[in-house]
Amino acid sequence: MAEEHHHDNNDGNAFGYIPTLWITALFVGLFFSTTVVHIGQALYYKIWWLIPTFALCGLGEVLGWAGRLWGSQRPYAMDPFLMQICCTIFSPTFLTAGMFFVFGRIIGLVGPEYSRLSPKKYAITFITLDVSALVVQSVGGAQASAAETLEGANRGAKVMVGGIILQMVAITLYVLIQVEYLVRVFKDRPIHPRPAPATATATLVTKNIGLMLLGLVMATVFIYVRSIYRTIELLDGWNGPIITNEKLFNVLDGTQILLAMVTLNVLHPGWLV
């Protein structure tokens, strides 16, 4: 694959640029900090599923940015490039899985009768979508890493795009279900018969649950922006103008996921739900 890059990317540098040392170091530090806070919060509130979701996303991002940091020192080596591309593509999938769980908890608290899916079916549906997205991304990543030619690598990139699109489908469905659920709660229109005795449910959306929903909405927007960017980036091929633009990556990938993670540090399910 390195041979191919000689012709079209400044002389064998897979990034198409030399990652800026201070920026990559800054992102490693920031992702490390938010991850440590997430692990601390998971332990403090004893919410164990936050470790394989929010915290794992952070660890993956730390590895991905460590790959970019390594790439700033060795831009011609293939390993740092593959390490950063695979880690930064997979990691947010764990974050969205955690967000699906949080919303499932909210459905359970506010009233499952307003939800089209029972909390259990809801969890099964989204975790299946999320895991499928991860599998497709991994297959594409492996294909791209093993490729001998640029064509082969681009084919792998297209498979990875399939995984990102699947993730976007999951997030879109999640947003639709969330919107429908909230509209039904506030208009008090249950789908399923309500368990007696009935309470005025709008009051069940406490200030805390409102804040948690705000956190989920904000994080969803950040992840969405990033997913759109990664889709366009990978469809563009390994040596297109988008993937070889460092500023776009820093702003539309790194910053978005960092903002999503920090938002969920502040508006955290531990104290809100």
Wavefront OBJ file of the C-alpha trace (Angstrom):
o trace
v 0.000 0.000 0.000
v 2.941 2.302 0.814
v 4.177 1.878 -2.771
v 0.907 3.233 -4.141
v 1.129 6.312 -2.009
v 4.418 7.246 -3.651
v 2.593 8.304 -6.776
v -0.307 10.241 -5.378
v 0.443 11.331 -1.829
v 3.504 13.384 -1.051
v 6.031 10.586 -1.297
v 4.621 7.744 0.754
v 3.091 9.650 3.659
v -0.277 7.942 4.223
v -1.702 10.920 6.126
v -1.067 13.282 3.240
v 0.353 15.705 5.844
v 2.447 15.529 9.000
v 0.079 15.591 11.999
v 0.829 18.637 14.164
v 2.666 17.505 17.296
v 1.085 19.900 19.824
v -2.451 19.324 18.526
v -2.165 15.533 18.680
v -0.614 15.748 22.165
v -3.395 18.099 23.299
v -6.113 15.713 22.084
v -4.410 12.731 23.762
v -4.374 14.733 27.012
v -7.979 15.939 26.714
v -9.372 12.514 25.802
v -7.336 10.972 28.608
v -8.792 13.494 31.099
v -12.451 13.044 30.090
v -11.951 9.248 30.135
v -10.462 9.287 33.635
v -13.450 11.382 34.778
v -15.856 8.919 33.084
v -14.183 5.963 34.816
v -14.293 7.853 38.127
v -17.987 8.657 37.641
v -18.826 5.047 36.729
v -17.103 3.795 39.908
v -18.555 6.541 42.115
v -22.133 5.956 40.974
v -21.548 2.184 40.585
v -22.954 2.210 37.034
v -20.814 -0.585 35.616
v -22.093 -0.480 32.034
v -20.523 2.978 31.656
v -17.088 1.289 31.555
v -17.587 -0.724 28.308
v -19.457 2.235 26.744
v -18.405 5.809 27.610
v -15.033 4.886 29.112
v -14.150 2.439 26.325
v -14.899 5.118 23.716
v -12.475 7.422 25.539
v -9.738 4.790 25.725
v -10.158 4.104 22.003
v -9.887 7.816 21.221
v -6.758 8.075 23.393
v -5.234 5.231 21.326
v -6.366 6.816 18.058
v -4.831 10.175 18.923
v -1.730 8.438 20.266
v -1.484 6.951 16.750
v -1.667 10.476 15.302
v 0.948 11.643 17.827
v 3.193 8.756 16.732
v 2.439 9.694 13.105
v 3.687 13.230 13.763
v 7.071 11.624 14.487
v 6.893 8.893 11.845
v 4.571 10.124 9.065
v 5.919 7.540 6.600
v 5.152 4.514 8.783
v 1.904 2.727 7.959
v 1.164 1.511 11.517
v 0.439 4.915 13.119
v -1.869 5.769 10.215
v -3.843 2.512 10.497
v -3.919 2.727 14.295
v -5.432 6.231 14.234
v -7.905 5.545 11.446
v -9.267 2.330 12.986
v -9.429 3.607 16.580
v -11.078 6.929 15.723
v -13.648 5.174 13.533
v -14.608 2.415 16.008
v -14.571 4.294 19.304
v -17.711 6.478 19.029
v -19.779 3.309 18.518
v -19.243 2.548 22.225
v -20.353 6.046 23.169
v -23.607 5.729 21.193
v -24.230 2.329 22.839
v -24.020 4.054 26.231
v -26.397 6.785 25.072
v -28.915 4.158 23.923
v -28.746 2.624 27.419
v -29.296 5.986 29.122
v -32.399 6.654 27.054
v -33.650 3.146 27.833
v -33.332 4.031 31.541
v -35.321 7.234 30.982
v -38.116 5.257 29.273
v -38.220 2.945 32.290
v -38.407 5.887 34.710
v -40.840 8.205 32.927
v -43.157 5.482 31.670
v -42.682 2.615 29.205
v -46.316 3.011 28.094
v -45.313 5.983 25.901
v -42.618 4.078 24.072
v -43.186 2.183 20.841
v -40.584 -0.347 21.997
v -40.414 -1.817 25.474
v -37.141 -0.884 27.233
v -35.956 -4.466 26.625
v -36.800 -4.519 22.877
v -35.366 -1.034 22.611
v -32.061 -2.171 24.126
v -31.904 -5.298 21.945
v -32.665 -3.342 18.728
v -30.063 -0.654 19.300
v -27.323 -2.824 20.681
v -27.774 -5.137 17.643
v -27.525 -2.165 15.265
v -24.524 -0.811 17.141
v -22.675 -4.127 17.213
v -23.437 -4.691 13.495
v -22.034 -1.229 12.717
v -18.910 -2.113 14.694
v -18.486 -5.452 12.908
v -18.870 -3.870 9.451
v -16.371 -1.137 10.391
v -13.903 -3.745 11.685
v -14.185 -5.852 8.515
v -13.560 -2.750 6.387
v -10.662 -1.726 8.603
v -9.080 -5.165 8.353
v -9.592 -5.201 4.576
v -7.988 -1.777 4.197
v -5.074 -2.702 6.486
v -4.356 -5.930 4.627
v -4.663 -4.352 1.161
v -1.602 -4.342 -1.060
v -2.929 -1.720 -3.455
v -4.677 1.609 -3.186
v -7.739 0.083 -4.924
v -7.886 -2.610 -2.230
v -7.525 -0.029 0.509
v -10.289 2.085 -1.007
v -12.559 -0.972 -1.127
v -11.929 -1.441 2.601
v -12.737 2.236 3.141
v -16.067 1.771 1.361
v -16.913 -1.132 3.702
v -16.011 1.061 6.689
v -18.401 3.681 5.312
v -21.133 1.029 5.378
v -20.501 0.671 9.120
v -20.614 4.424 9.706
v -23.836 4.737 7.690
v -25.345 1.893 9.731
v -24.378 3.822 12.855
v -26.037 6.952 11.429
v -29.195 4.932 10.714
v -29.155 3.767 14.356
v -28.706 7.343 15.622
v -31.467 8.629 13.309
v -33.884 5.948 14.542
v -32.850 6.753 18.094
v -33.609 10.459 17.546
v -37.014 9.661 15.987
v -37.958 7.333 18.841
v -36.766 9.912 21.376
v -38.800 12.716 19.755
v -41.932 10.594 19.435
v -41.563 9.447 23.033
v -41.233 12.982 24.410
v -44.138 14.290 22.347
v -46.315 11.451 23.667
v -45.217 12.071 27.256
v -45.984 15.776 27.128
v -49.276 15.319 25.291
v -50.035 12.365 27.567
v -50.800 9.937 24.735
v -49.669 6.482 25.801
v -49.346 3.735 23.170
v -49.846 0.911 25.644
v -52.351 0.650 28.478
v -51.021 2.443 31.490
v -50.366 0.612 34.755
v -52.702 1.882 37.499
v -52.741 4.194 39.343
v -52.101 6.822 36.697
v -50.035 9.842 37.611
v -49.672 13.094 35.732
v -46.651 12.104 33.691
v -45.405 15.465 32.490
v -44.354 15.989 36.100
v -42.284 12.788 35.885
v -39.992 14.523 33.424
v -38.161 16.113 36.317
v -35.611 18.862 35.901
v -32.880 16.212 36.130
v -34.368 14.042 33.400
v -34.792 17.177 31.288
v -31.092 17.946 31.750
v -30.156 14.359 30.884
v -32.220 14.605 27.685
v -30.482 17.890 26.862
v -27.129 16.124 27.328
v -28.194 13.270 25.049
v -29.467 15.693 22.386
v -26.221 17.691 22.424
v -24.043 14.571 22.285
v -26.197 13.179 19.458
v -25.684 16.349 17.393
v -21.895 16.182 17.890
v -21.768 12.498 16.906
v -23.997 13.148 13.911
v -21.752 15.915 12.569
v -18.775 13.610 12.959
v -20.523 10.663 11.242
v -21.451 12.800 8.230
v -17.847 14.002 7.994
v -16.392 10.469 8.219
v -18.828 9.183 5.585
v -17.814 11.893 3.111
v -14.144 11.462 4.046
v -14.009 7.714 3.402
v -16.187 7.786 0.268
v -13.616 10.246 -1.008
v -10.925 7.518 -0.831
v -7.680 7.243 1.118
v -5.968 10.033 -0.765
v -8.828 12.439 -1.478
v -8.760 16.126 -0.512
v -10.856 15.542 2.632
v -8.903 12.779 4.357
v -5.651 14.646 3.661
v -6.897 17.831 5.357
v -5.742 17.858 8.980
v -7.862 20.832 10.120
v -11.085 19.150 8.965
v -10.208 16.036 10.935
v -9.336 17.977 14.101
v -12.525 20.039 14.016
v -15.063 17.572 12.578
v -13.885 14.374 14.238
v -11.709 14.957 17.303
v -13.469 18.054 18.606
v -16.978 16.626 18.049
v -16.331 13.396 19.965
v -14.495 15.288 22.705
v -17.462 17.667 23.085
v -19.871 14.690 23.194
v -17.807 13.030 25.939
v -17.409 16.191 28.007
v -21.147 16.966 27.652
v -21.865 13.532 29.143
v -19.319 14.157 31.936
v -21.263 17.272 32.939
v -24.819 16.054 32.214
v -24.080 12.605 33.589
v -26.628 9.787 34.058
v -25.183 9.080 37.525
v -26.602 12.209 39.145
v -29.415 12.881 36.661
v -31.005 9.469 36.174
l 1 2 3 4 5 6 7 8 9 10 11 12 13 14 15 16 17 18 19 20 21 22 23 24 25 26 27 28 29 30 31 32 33 34 35 36 37 38 39 40 41 42 43 44 45 46 47 48 49 50 51 52 53 54 55 56 57 58 59 60 61 62 63 64 65 66 67 68 69 70 71 72 73 74 75 76 77 78 79 80 81 82 83 84 85 86 87 88 89 90 91 92 93 94 95 96 97 98 99 100 101 102 103 104 105 106 107 108 109 110 111 112 113 114 115 116 117 118 119 120 121 122 123 124 125 126 127 128 129 130 131 132 133 134 135 136 137 138 139 140 141 142 143 144 145 146 147 148 149 150 151 152 153 154 155 156 157 158 159 160 161 162 163 164 165 166 167 168 169 170 171 172 173 174 175 176 177 178 179 180 181 182 183 184 185 186 187 188 189 190 191 192 193 194 195 196 197 198 199 200 201 202 203 204 205 206 207 208 209 210 211 212 213 214 215 216 217 218 219 220 221 222 223 224 225 226 227 228 229 230 231 232 233 234 235 236 237 238 239 240 241 242 243 244 245 246 247 248 249 250 251 252 253 254 255 256 257 258 259 260 261 262 263 264 265 266 267 268 269 270 271 272 273
